[in-house]
């Protein structure tokens, strides 16, 4: 073999040790000693590595040794990045050493069947909203037909390295995103991903195509977006749609030269409900349902008027719609893949909640989510209990920022809102008379020490029901007395918790199952009593809080909504540097 150990000066002017063919550079003296020991052990345990005359190796095996470079495992989809500090430093040599330094996917006759399966899969990465160029497809394709040992060895290591990257990306999401924004992309990637186990599985599984196809999420929220991506790419190849000139609002009955362009635009995306005569400049009544359909699909007020917001949305180019779909597919890849046989799905960006059972949507209604400065987080948990006619324990933050200023102006503020004051948050705290306290002498820090609790009733900020799924964000779902807000198109008004428009319906969905004994009448009776009652479900239902700005509804319509927290913008900057979309 051609291994030798030598001292070299690396590009940074630091002394390192180089194993020719492996390309290691180590900067720490202690690490150098450790490596020297490992090299010694390898030589002692593998005399064939140093006594080349005793054993003649075939050309491919020799070439393999020359190409076993130590790659930092970048569990990423975009190029030219430093390895994440939490990613596993994977040396391809370690993988091949497990298999006797033999090639994994090629022979002296060329790439094997599994190699072809892997390459085909990587070529079709765009079907999953990924970029095939991120997985060395061109480089591998260029050397695919070569039988030169050095090329075959290089190809084998490329297949291994890009396979590992793809398996992680398509099944767990890009780990780099977590370090770009630990809060926003907290679920992205998997720091416990095992590259060696991945390679072993791909080598041993009987049906490799089926295994690779099973890696992305299989639930319809993802697979429907995958179909939508294909549809919009077809529209892009056909040229998309032309921009409609801006101008005054067009209402039914108006005559406007832009009507033919609007009709054509609606037809391209399948929003045109009824045929309209070509060249017609009158906004006729039969066109209104088509405009309303488009408005509904894009989270706009469905009034049928073609105003500034509708025109702006009509003019969003097809490539931006494609990017929006890809961004939302990326989010699904890093979330739970199995959502449950029965589960609750909250879409923050869509301002709605859906309940699914056996693949069928059972409930669906509007919700209110957090303000921009109090964003509702993305996570999954299970509903542990339902609190009927609950108390509301006002958080210290709200007490400081909202209640204290009002108390300083009106000492009866808490009494009017049925809020009691306790001396502390401890179980043995005593109740105080809020009207006898000079709140002008109470600091922001001091009021946080008091416990402010609102009694159950129609005045309660939590309404009549609270749904608890314990989590680190202290976020839960609850009723609200401000029912009129649900009629608004944009509903981000809370401090982060989720206000639901049909609490009894949600409670019934969670509690009802075969022979459970729960029905709407029983729930209504508990609510009517006005007495607090805590119910723990016998079967815990998962709740998944998501942020989806593109989805497919139960009628098969591809829907889009605004990026209310600018999360698409941040994720798009990471996934599409230079705006590479297809």
TORPA-877215 format. One line per field, with one value per residue (C-alpha): residue number from 1; x, y, z negated. Coordinates in Angstrom, 1 decimal, always signed. Layout:
! residues N
n: c(NUM|...) $
x: c(X|...) $
y: c(Y|...) $
z: c(Z|...) $
***
This chain:
! residues 582
n: c(1|2|3|4|5|6|7|8|9|10|11|12|13|14|15|16|17|18|19|20|21|22|23|24|25|26|27|28|29|30|31|32|33|34|35|36|37|38|39|40|41|42|43|44|45|46|47|48|49|50|51|52|53|54|55|56|57|58|59|60|61|62|63|64|65|66|67|68|69|70|71|72|73|74|75|76|77|78|79|80|81|82|83|84|85|86|87|88|89|90|91|92|93|94|95|96|97|98|99|100|101|102|103|104|105|106|107|108|109|110|111|112|113|114|115|116|117|118|119|120|121|122|123|124|125|126|127|128|129|130|131|132|133|134|135|136|137|138|139|140|141|142|143|144|145|146|147|148|149|150|151|152|153|154|155|156|157|158|159|160|161|162|163|164|165|166|167|168|169|170|171|172|173|174|175|176|177|178|179|180|181|182|183|184|185|186|187|188|189|190|191|192|193|194|195|196|197|198|199|200|201|202|203|204|205|206|207|208|209|210|211|212|213|214|215|216|217|218|219|220|221|222|223|224|225|226|227|228|229|230|231|232|233|234|235|236|237|238|239|240|241|242|243|244|245|246|247|248|249|250|251|252|253|254|255|256|257|258|259|260|261|262|263|264|265|266|267|268|269|270|271|272|273|274|275|276|277|278|279|280|281|282|283|284|285|286|287|288|289|290|291|292|293|294|295|296|297|298|299|300|301|302|303|304|305|306|307|308|309|310|311|312|313|314|315|316|317|318|319|320|321|322|323|324|325|326|327|328|329|330|331|332|333|334|335|336|337|338|339|340|341|342|343|344|345|346|347|348|349|350|351|352|353|354|355|356|357|358|359|360|361|362|363|364|365|366|367|368|369|370|371|372|373|374|375|376|377|378|379|380|381|382|383|384|385|386|387|388|389|390|391|392|393|394|395|396|397|398|399|400|401|402|403|404|405|406|407|408|409|410|411|412|413|414|415|416|417|418|419|420|421|422|423|424|425|426|427|428|429|430|431|432|433|434|435|436|437|438|439|440|441|442|443|444|445|446|447|448|449|450|451|452|453|454|455|456|457|458|459|460|461|462|463|464|465|466|467|468|469|470|471|472|473|474|475|476|477|478|479|480|481|482|483|484|485|486|487|488|489|490|491|492|493|494|495|496|497|498|499|500|501|502|503|504|505|506|507|508|509|510|511|512|513|514|515|516|517|518|519|520|521|522|523|524|525|526|527|528|529|530|531|532|533|534|535|536|537|538|539|540|541|542|543|544|545|546|547|548|549|550|551|552|553|554|555|556|557|558|559|560|561|562|563|564|565|566|567|568|569|570|571|572|573|574|575|576|577|578|579|580|581|582) $
x: c(+0.0|+1.0|+0.3|+3.0|+3.0|+4.7|+4.7|+3.4|+2.6|-1.0|-2.5|-2.9|+0.8|+0.0|+1.9|-0.3|+0.0|-1.0|-2.0|-1.5|-4.8|-6.8|-6.1|-6.2|-5.0|-5.0|-3.9|-3.8|-0.7|-2.7|-4.7|-1.5|-0.3|-3.7|-3.6|-0.1|-1.2|-4.1|-1.9|+0.5|-2.4|-3.7|-0.3|+0.2|-3.2|-3.0|+0.5|-0.8|-0.9|+2.9|+4.2|+3.0|+5.3|+3.6|+0.2|-0.8|-4.0|-6.3|-6.2|-9.7|-8.9|-5.7|-7.5|-10.1|-7.4|-6.3|-9.8|-10.8|-10.7|-12.0|-15.1|-16.8|-20.4|-22.3|-25.9|-26.9|-28.5|-26.7|-23.1|-19.9|-20.7|-18.6|-19.5|-22.0|-20.5|-23.1|-22.8|-20.9|-17.4|-17.7|-14.6|-15.6|-12.5|-14.3|-17.3|-15.1|-12.9|-15.9|-16.2|-12.6|-11.7|-13.7|-15.9|-19.6|-21.4|-19.0|-17.0|-14.2|-17.0|-18.6|-21.4|-23.8|-27.6|-27.8|-25.5|-27.9|-30.9|-29.2|-28.2|-31.7|-33.1|-30.7|-31.6|-35.2|-34.5|-36.4|-39.6|-39.1|-38.4|-34.6|-31.9|-30.1|-27.0|-26.6|-26.0|-23.2|-25.4|-23.5|-20.1|-21.2|-22.9|-19.8|-17.7|-20.4|-19.2|-15.5|-13.8|-10.6|-9.9|-9.3|-12.5|-14.5|-13.0|-13.9|-17.4|-17.9|-17.0|-19.2|-22.2|-21.7|-21.2|-24.2|-26.4|-25.9|-26.6|-29.8|-31.1|-30.7|-32.2|-35.2|-36.2|-35.1|-34.5|-31.4|-29.6|-27.8|-31.1|-31.2|-28.0|-29.1|-32.1|-32.4|-35.9|-37.4|-35.9|-35.7|-36.9|-34.7|-32.2|-31.3|-28.1|-28.4|-28.4|-26.2|-24.5|-22.9|-26.3|-27.7|-25.1|-25.5|-29.3|-28.9|-26.5|-28.7|-32.3|-33.9|-35.9|-33.7|-36.1|-38.9|-36.7|-35.6|-39.2|-40.3|-38.0|-40.0|-43.2|-46.1|-49.0|-51.2|-50.2|-46.8|-47.7|-50.4|-47.8|-45.6|-48.3|-48.9|-45.2|-45.4|-48.5|-46.9|-43.7|-45.7|-47.3|-43.8|-42.7|-45.7|-44.6|-46.6|-48.8|-48.4|-48.6|-51.9|-51.6|-52.5|-55.2|-58.5|-60.6|-62.8|-66.3|-69.0|-70.6|-67.6|-66.1|-62.3|-59.8|-58.0|-60.9|-59.6|-56.2|-57.8|-59.9|-56.9|-54.9|-57.7|-57.9|-54.2|-54.4|-57.8|-59.8|-62.1|-65.5|-67.5|-66.4|-66.2|-66.4|-63.0|-62.3|-65.2|-64.4|-67.4|-66.9|-70.0|-71.7|-70.7|-67.0|-67.5|-67.3|-64.0|-62.5|-63.9|-62.3|-59.0|-59.3|-60.2|-57.2|-54.9|-56.2|-57.8|-61.2|-63.6|-65.7|-65.4|-63.8|-60.6|-58.8|-55.1|-54.5|-56.2|-54.3|-51.0|-51.6|-52.7|-49.3|-47.2|-45.0|-45.1|-41.5|-42.4|-45.3|-43.0|-40.6|-43.4|-44.4|-40.8|-40.4|-43.4|-42.4|-39.1|-40.9|-42.9|-39.7|-38.3|-41.6|-43.2|-43.7|-46.4|-49.0|-51.3|-54.4|-56.3|-54.7|-55.2|-53.4|-53.1|-51.8|-50.5|-50.2|-53.7|-55.4|-57.2|-57.5|-58.4|-59.1|-58.3|-59.3|-58.5|-57.4|-60.6|-61.1|-63.7|-63.5|-62.3|-62.7|-60.9|-58.4|-56.5|-52.7|-49.9|-49.0|-45.8|-44.0|-45.7|-45.3|-46.9|-44.2|-44.1|-44.0|-45.9|-47.4|-50.4|-53.5|-53.2|-56.3|-59.3|-60.1|-63.8|-64.8|-61.1|-59.4|-57.0|-53.6|-52.3|-48.6|-46.1|-45.2|-48.9|-49.2|-46.2|-46.9|-50.7|-52.4|-50.1|-50.4|-54.2|-54.2|-52.3|-55.0|-58.0|-57.6|-60.9|-59.5|-59.1|-62.4|-64.2|-62.7|-63.2|-59.5|-58.3|-54.9|-52.9|-49.8|-47.6|-47.6|-47.2|-50.0|-50.4|-50.7|-53.4|-55.9|-55.4|-57.8|-56.6|-58.4|-56.4|-53.0|-51.4|-50.4|-48.4|-45.8|-45.7|-42.8|-42.9|-40.8|-43.0|-46.2|-44.7|-44.5|-48.3|-50.6|-53.4|-56.2|-59.4|-62.5|-64.5|-67.3|-68.2|-65.6|-62.8|-60.0|-59.8|-63.5|-65.2|-62.6|-58.8|-56.9|-53.5|-50.6|-47.6|-44.7|-41.7|-43.4|-46.4|-48.7|-52.2|-55.5|-58.5|-61.9|-62.3|-65.1|-64.0|-65.8|-66.1|-62.4|-62.9|-64.8|-61.6|-59.4|-56.1|-56.2|-52.9|-54.0|-52.9|-49.9|-48.8|-51.6|-54.2|-57.8|-60.3|-63.7|-65.5|-64.2|-67.1|-66.5|-62.8|-63.5|-65.9|-63.3|-60.7|-62.9|-65.1|-64.1|-65.9|-68.1|-66.5|-69.9|-69.0|-71.4|-72.2|-75.0|-72.7|-70.1|-72.8|-74.1|-70.6|-70.2|-73.6|-73.0|-70.3|-68.3|-64.6|-64.1|-60.8|-61.2|-58.2|-58.8|-58.5|-56.8|-54.3|-54.7|-51.5|-51.6|-49.2|-48.8|-47.4|-46.6|-47.8|-48.2|-48.9|-51.2|-53.9|-57.4|-59.9|-61.4|-58.0|-57.4|-53.8|-53.9|-51.4|-51.4|-49.3|-46.0|-47.3|-44.0|-41.6|-40.5|-40.8|-38.4|-35.8|-36.1|-36.0|-32.8|-31.2|-32.6|-32.4|-29.2|-29.3|-33.0|-32.3|-35.7|-35.8) $
y: c(+0.0|+3.6|+4.9|+6.9|+9.3|+12.7|+16.1|+18.9|+22.6|+23.3|+26.3|+28.1|+27.7|+25.2|+21.9|+18.9|+15.2|+13.9|+10.4|+10.5|+9.4|+10.2|+13.9|+14.4|+17.7|+17.9|+21.0|+19.8|+18.1|+15.7|+14.7|+14.1|+11.7|+9.8|+9.6|+8.3|+5.6|+4.6|+4.5|+2.2|-0.1|-0.3|-1.1|-3.8|-5.3|-5.1|-6.0|-6.1|-2.3|-2.0|-5.2|-4.8|-7.5|-10.2|-9.6|-8.2|-6.2|-5.8|-2.4|-1.4|-2.1|-0.2|+2.7|+2.6|+3.3|+6.4|+7.8|+7.2|+10.9|+12.0|+14.1|+16.2|+15.0|+18.1|+17.1|+20.0|+20.6|+23.7|+24.2|+25.5|+25.4|+24.8|+21.6|+22.0|+21.7|+19.2|+17.1|+13.8|+14.0|+11.0|+9.6|+7.5|+5.5|+4.3|+3.1|+1.2|-0.2|-1.9|-3.7|-4.6|-1.5|-2.9|-0.9|-0.9|-0.1|-0.8|-3.7|-3.8|-4.1|-0.9|+0.4|-2.3|-2.4|-0.6|+2.2|+2.7|+2.7|+5.4|+7.5|+7.4|+8.4|+11.3|+12.4|+12.6|+14.6|+17.5|+15.5|+16.0|+19.7|+19.1|+20.0|+17.0|+19.2|+19.1|+15.4|+15.2|+13.8|+15.5|+14.4|+10.8|+10.7|+12.0|+9.1|+6.4|+4.5|+4.7|+1.4|+3.0|+1.8|+5.3|+6.6|+3.6|+4.1|+7.8|+7.0|+4.6|+7.1|+9.7|+7.4|+6.7|+10.3|+11.7|+8.8|+9.7|+13.4|+12.6|+10.1|+12.7|+15.6|+13.9|+12.2|+14.7|+18.1|+20.2|+20.4|+23.6|+25.4|+24.7|+26.6|+29.5|+30.1|+27.6|+28.8|+29.2|+25.9|+24.0|+20.8|+20.8|+18.0|+15.2|+15.5|+11.8|+10.7|+7.6|+7.6|+4.2|+2.6|+4.3|+2.8|-0.7|-0.5|+0.5|-2.4|-5.0|-4.0|-6.3|-3.7|-0.6|+1.5|+0.9|+1.8|+5.1|+5.9|+5.4|+8.1|+11.3|+11.9|+9.7|+11.6|+13.5|+17.0|+16.3|+14.1|+16.5|+19.3|+17.0|+16.8|+20.5|+21.1|+19.0|+20.9|+24.3|+23.2|+22.2|+25.7|+27.2|+25.2|+26.5|+30.1|+30.8|+33.9|+37.5|+40.5|+42.3|+46.1|+47.7|+50.3|+51.0|+48.3|+46.4|+45.4|+43.3|+45.3|+47.4|+47.8|+47.4|+46.6|+44.3|+41.8|+39.6|+39.3|+38.5|+35.8|+34.2|+34.4|+32.6|+29.9|+29.1|+28.1|+26.4|+29.1|+29.8|+28.3|+29.1|+29.9|+33.6|+35.0|+36.0|+39.7|+40.5|+43.7|+43.7|+42.1|+39.9|+38.2|+34.7|+35.6|+36.5|+32.9|+32.4|+35.5|+34.4|+31.0|+32.5|+34.9|+32.0|+29.9|+32.8|+33.8|+37.0|+38.5|+36.6|+39.6|+39.2|+42.7|+42.8|+45.3|+46.1|+43.0|+40.6|+42.2|+41.9|+38.2|+37.5|+38.9|+36.7|+34.9|+31.1|+30.6|+32.2|+29.9|+27.0|+28.2|+28.6|+25.0|+23.7|+25.7|+24.1|+20.6|+21.3|+22.0|+18.8|+16.8|+17.9|+17.4|+14.2|+11.8|+9.8|+12.2|+9.6|+7.7|+10.5|+13.9|+17.7|+19.9|+23.6|+25.8|+29.0|+30.7|+29.5|+30.5|+27.2|+23.9|+20.5|+17.2|+14.0|+10.4|+7.4|+9.8|+11.8|+15.4|+15.4|+19.0|+22.2|+25.8|+29.1|+29.9|+32.9|+32.7|+34.8|+38.4|+39.0|+39.9|+36.8|+34.2|+30.8|+28.2|+25.0|+21.7|+18.5|+17.1|+15.3|+16.7|+15.6|+17.2|+19.5|+22.2|+23.1|+26.5|+27.2|+29.8|+32.1|+32.5|+35.7|+35.3|+37.6|+39.1|+40.2|+41.4|+43.6|+45.0|+45.2|+44.9|+47.1|+50.2|+49.9|+49.4|+52.6|+54.4|+52.5|+50.6|+48.8|+47.4|+43.9|+43.8|+44.8|+41.9|+39.3|+38.9|+38.0|+38.8|+36.3|+37.1|+34.7|+31.8|+29.3|+26.9|+28.6|+32.1|+34.3|+36.3|+40.1|+43.0|+44.6|+47.9|+48.5|+48.3|+51.5|+50.1|+53.3|+52.1|+48.5|+48.0|+45.8|+43.3|+43.3|+42.6|+39.5|+38.1|+38.3|+35.7|+37.2|+34.7|+35.4|+33.5|+31.3|+32.9|+34.7|+37.4|+34.9|+35.5|+31.7|+31.3|+28.2|+25.5|+25.1|+22.3|+21.5|+19.7|+20.5|+22.0|+24.2|+27.1|+27.2|+27.3|+25.8|+26.1|+27.8|+29.4|+33.2|+35.7|+37.7|+35.6|+38.5|+38.2|+34.9|+36.7|+38.6|+37.3|+37.8|+36.5|+36.9|+38.7|+36.4|+36.3|+33.0|+30.6|+29.4|+30.6|+28.2|+29.1|+25.8|+24.6|+22.1|+20.6|+20.2|+18.7|+16.2|+15.3|+14.6|+12.7|+10.7|+7.2|+3.9|+3.4|+6.5|+7.8|+11.4|+13.4|+17.1|+17.1|+15.9|+18.6|+21.3|+20.3|+20.7|+24.1|+25.3|+24.3|+27.0|+24.7|+23.9|+20.3|+18.8|+15.7|+13.5|+11.7|+7.9|+8.1|+10.9|+12.7|+14.2|+17.9|+19.2|+23.0|+23.8|+26.8|+26.1|+28.9|+26.4|+23.4|+21.4|+21.5|+18.7|+19.7|+19.3|+23.1|+24.3|+27.1|+29.8|+32.3|+35.2|+34.6|+36.4|+35.8|+36.2|+32.6|+31.7|+34.6|+33.3|+29.7|+30.7|+32.6|+29.5|+27.0|+29.1|+31.2|+32.9|+32.0|+28.5|+27.0|+24.1) $
z: c(+0.0|+0.4|-3.0|-4.7|-7.6|-7.2|-8.7|-6.6|-6.8|-6.0|-4.3|-7.5|-8.4|-11.1|-11.5|-10.9|-10.2|-6.8|-5.9|-2.2|-0.6|-3.7|-3.9|-7.7|-9.3|-13.0|-14.9|-18.4|-19.7|-21.9|-18.9|-16.9|-19.5|-19.5|-15.7|-15.7|-18.2|-15.9|-12.9|-14.7|-15.8|-12.3|-10.9|-13.5|-13.0|-9.2|-8.1|-4.5|-4.6|-5.0|-3.5|+0.0|+1.3|-0.8|+0.8|+4.2|+4.0|+7.0|+8.7|+7.5|+3.8|+4.2|+5.8|+3.0|+0.4|+2.3|+2.3|-1.3|-2.2|-5.6|-4.9|-7.6|-7.4|-6.4|-6.9|-4.6|-1.2|-0.2|+0.9|-0.5|-4.2|-7.3|-9.1|-11.9|-15.4|-16.3|-13.2|-13.4|-11.9|-9.6|-8.0|-5.0|-5.8|-9.0|-7.0|-4.5|-7.2|-8.6|-5.3|-4.7|-2.7|+0.2|+2.5|+1.5|+4.7|+7.7|+9.0|+11.5|+14.1|+13.1|+10.8|+9.4|+9.3|+5.9|+7.2|+10.1|+7.7|+5.6|+8.6|+10.0|+6.6|+6.3|+9.9|+8.8|+5.6|+7.2|+6.7|+3.0|+3.4|+3.1|+5.6|+7.3|+7.8|+4.0|+4.2|+6.7|+9.5|+12.4|+11.0|+10.6|+14.0|+15.7|+14.4|+14.4|+17.5|+16.7|+15.7|+14.6|+11.0|+9.7|+11.2|+9.9|+6.4|+6.5|+7.7|+4.9|+2.2|+3.9|+3.9|+0.2|-0.8|+1.2|+0.2|-3.5|-2.9|-0.9|-3.5|-6.2|-4.3|-2.9|-6.2|-8.9|-7.3|-7.2|-10.5|-9.6|-9.9|-13.6|-14.2|-12.0|-14.3|-17.2|-18.1|-14.6|-13.3|-16.5|-14.9|-11.8|-11.4|-13.7|-15.8|-16.6|-12.9|-12.4|-9.0|-9.4|-10.2|-7.1|-4.9|-6.4|-5.9|-2.3|-1.7|-3.4|-2.7|-0.2|+1.7|+1.8|+4.1|+1.6|-1.3|+0.2|+1.2|-2.4|-3.8|-3.2|-5.2|-3.9|-5.3|-2.8|-4.1|-2.5|+0.4|+1.6|+1.6|+3.6|+6.2|+6.1|+6.7|+9.9|+11.1|+10.6|+12.3|+15.3|+15.2|+15.1|+18.1|+20.0|+19.3|+16.1|+16.4|+17.4|+15.0|+14.8|+14.7|+11.4|+11.1|+9.5|+7.8|+10.2|+8.9|+10.5|+13.4|+14.0|+17.5|+17.5|+20.1|+17.6|+17.5|+20.3|+18.6|+15.3|+16.9|+18.6|+15.3|+13.4|+16.1|+16.0|+12.3|+12.6|+10.8|+13.6|+12.6|+15.8|+19.3|+20.2|+23.7|+25.0|+25.0|+22.7|+20.8|+18.4|+15.0|+15.3|+12.4|+13.6|+13.1|+9.4|+8.1|+9.9|+8.2|+4.8|+5.3|+6.0|+3.0|+0.7|+1.9|+1.1|-2.3|-1.0|-1.9|+0.3|+1.5|+5.3|+5.7|+7.6|+5.4|+4.7|+2.6|+5.1|+8.0|+6.1|+5.4|+9.0|+10.1|+7.8|+10.4|+10.7|+9.5|+6.2|+5.7|+6.5|+3.8|+1.3|+1.8|+1.5|-1.7|-3.3|-2.2|-3.9|-7.2|-7.0|-6.6|-10.0|-11.8|-13.0|-10.1|-11.8|-13.0|-14.6|-13.8|-15.5|-15.8|-15.9|-13.4|-14.0|-11.1|-12.5|-9.1|-8.1|-11.3|-11.5|-13.4|-12.0|-13.6|-11.7|-12.4|-10.2|-7.5|-7.4|-8.6|-11.3|-12.6|-11.1|-12.4|-12.7|-15.5|-16.8|-17.1|-18.6|-17.6|-15.8|-19.1|-20.8|-18.1|-18.5|-18.4|-16.2|-18.2|-18.8|-22.0|-23.4|-25.1|-28.8|-30.2|-29.5|-32.0|-31.9|-33.4|-34.2|-36.2|-34.4|-36.1|-34.6|-33.7|-35.4|-32.0|-31.4|-34.9|-34.5|-31.1|-31.0|-34.4|-36.4|-34.2|-34.3|-38.1|-38.6|-36.7|-38.3|-41.6|-40.8|-37.5|-38.9|-40.7|-37.6|-35.7|-38.5|-39.1|-42.6|-44.1|-46.2|-48.2|-46.2|-43.8|-46.6|-47.6|-51.1|-49.6|-51.1|-49.2|-49.3|-48.8|-45.6|-46.3|-49.5|-47.7|-46.4|-43.0|-42.3|-44.9|-43.4|-40.9|-37.9|-39.7|-42.8|-40.9|-39.3|-42.9|-43.3|-41.8|-39.8|-39.1|-37.1|-38.2|-35.8|-33.9|-30.7|-31.5|-31.7|-29.1|-28.6|-28.0|-29.2|-28.2|-28.3|-26.6|-28.2|-26.5|-28.8|-26.9|-27.5|-25.8|-28.2|-25.2|-25.3|-23.5|-25.0|-24.5|-24.3|-25.0|-22.0|-19.5|-17.0|-16.1|-14.4|-11.6|-10.6|-7.8|-9.7|-13.2|-15.1|-18.3|-21.2|-23.5|-21.9|-23.0|-20.5|-20.9|-19.4|-17.9|-18.8|-22.2|-22.8|-19.4|-20.1|-23.5|-22.0|-19.3|-22.0|-24.4|-22.1|-21.0|-20.8|-24.0|-25.6|-26.8|-25.8|-23.7|-23.0|-25.6|-28.4|-27.5|-27.3|-30.8|-32.3|-30.7|-31.8|-35.5|-35.7|-38.0|-37.3|-36.1|-34.9|-32.6|-31.6|-28.3|-28.4|-25.0|-24.6|-21.3|-19.6|-18.7|-16.0|-15.8|-12.4|-10.2|-6.7|-4.2|-1.4|-1.7|+0.1|-1.4|-1.7|+1.7|+3.4|+3.8|+3.5|+1.0|+0.0|-2.8|-4.0|-5.8|-9.0|-11.0|-8.0|-8.6|-4.9|-4.1|-6.6|-5.5|-1.8|-2.3|-3.7|-1.2|+1.9|+1.8|+5.2|+5.5|+7.1|+7.4|+9.7) $
***
